[in-house]
Amino acid sequence: MLELIIKHKVILSRSVGIFLIIIGIVALFWSKPEKVLTENEIAEANIARMEASLPKNTVSSKKETKSSPFMKAYKDKQKEHIRYLVIVLIISGIAFFGYSFIKKKE
């Protein structure tokens, strides 16, 4: 197994480099959309609109908090971690790919 890895080191290095670059770019575009409405959010907006059109006495006054400050901080930190992960993936992919072009002195 080790002989196979040593024999095909250049091909494996280029393949891993290209794979990491592709995964980094996909993760970058996957995490990029800032606001996309899910079906639940659209349904909540429709229900709120229907409740607003009803007379005031029939609407229940149950109000829920949409998101706590802890969840907002958690989501912001999660976005920051994904951004760092994408940067590390792309840099390591470039490093693997670049390493495959370095000629070994013999």
C-alpha positions as CSV (number, residue, x, y, z in Angstrom):
1,M,0.0,0.0,0.0
2,L,2.8,2.4,0.9
3,E,4.6,1.6,-2.4
4,L,1.4,2.5,-4.3
5,I,1.1,5.8,-2.5
6,I,4.8,6.6,-3.1
7,K,4.6,5.6,-6.7
8,H,1.6,7.7,-7.5
9,K,2.4,10.6,-5.1
10,V,2.0,13.3,-7.8
11,I,-1.3,12.1,-9.1
12,L,-2.7,11.7,-5.6
13,S,-1.5,15.1,-4.6
14,R,-3.1,16.7,-7.6
15,S,-6.3,14.8,-7.1
16,V,-6.5,15.7,-3.4
17,G,-5.7,19.4,-4.2
18,I,-8.4,19.6,-6.9
19,F,-10.9,17.8,-4.7
20,L,-10.3,20.2,-1.8
21,I,-10.5,23.2,-4.0
22,I,-13.8,22.0,-5.4
23,I,-15.2,21.2,-2.0
24,G,-14.1,24.7,-0.8
25,I,-15.8,26.4,-3.7
26,V,-19.0,24.4,-3.3
27,A,-19.1,25.2,0.5
28,L,-18.5,28.8,-0.3
29,F,-21.4,29.1,-2.6
30,W,-23.6,26.8,-0.4
31,S,-23.1,29.0,2.6
32,K,-23.3,32.3,0.7
33,P,-27.0,33.0,0.4
34,E,-27.9,35.4,3.3
35,K,-31.7,35.2,3.3
36,V,-33.7,32.4,1.8
37,L,-37.2,31.8,3.0
38,T,-38.1,28.3,3.9
39,E,-41.6,26.9,3.6
40,N,-42.1,27.3,7.3
41,E,-41.2,31.0,7.2
42,I,-43.6,31.5,4.3
43,A,-46.4,29.7,6.1
44,E,-45.7,31.8,9.3
45,A,-45.9,35.0,7.2
46,N,-49.2,33.9,5.6
47,I,-50.7,33.0,9.0
48,A,-49.6,36.3,10.5
49,R,-51.2,38.1,7.5
50,M,-54.5,36.2,7.9
51,E,-54.5,36.9,11.7
52,A,-53.9,40.6,11.0
53,S,-57.0,40.6,8.7
54,L,-59.2,39.2,11.5
55,P,-61.0,41.3,14.0
56,K,-58.9,42.0,17.1
57,N,-61.0,40.0,19.6
58,T,-60.7,36.7,17.8
59,V,-56.9,36.7,17.5
60,S,-55.1,34.9,20.3
61,S,-52.5,37.2,21.8
62,K,-49.9,34.4,22.0
63,K,-46.5,35.9,21.0
64,E,-43.4,33.9,20.7
65,T,-39.9,35.2,20.5
66,K,-38.5,34.4,17.1
67,S,-34.9,34.0,18.2
68,S,-33.1,34.6,21.4
69,P,-29.9,36.5,21.6
70,F,-28.1,33.2,22.3
71,M,-29.3,31.7,19.0
72,K,-28.4,34.8,17.1
73,A,-24.9,34.7,18.5
74,Y,-24.7,31.0,17.8
75,K,-25.7,31.4,14.2
76,D,-23.3,34.3,13.7
77,K,-20.5,32.2,15.2
78,Q,-21.5,29.2,13.0
79,K,-21.3,31.4,9.9
80,E,-17.9,32.6,10.9
81,H,-16.6,29.1,11.4
82,I,-17.9,28.0,8.0
83,R,-16.1,31.0,6.5
84,Y,-12.9,29.9,8.2
85,L,-13.4,26.3,7.1
86,V,-13.8,27.4,3.5
87,I,-10.6,29.4,3.6
88,V,-8.7,26.5,5.1
89,L,-10.1,24.1,2.5
90,I,-9.2,26.3,-0.4
91,I,-5.7,27.1,0.9
92,S,-4.9,23.5,1.6
93,G,-6.2,22.5,-1.8
94,I,-3.9,25.0,-3.5
95,A,-1.0,23.8,-1.3
96,F,-1.6,20.1,-2.3
97,F,-2.0,21.1,-6.0
98,G,1.1,23.3,-5.9
99,Y,3.2,20.7,-4.1
100,S,2.5,18.2,-6.9
101,F,4.4,20.5,-9.4
102,I,7.5,20.8,-7.3
103,K,10.3,18.7,-8.8
104,K,12.3,16.6,-6.4
105,K,16.0,17.0,-6.7
106,E,17.7,13.7,-7.3
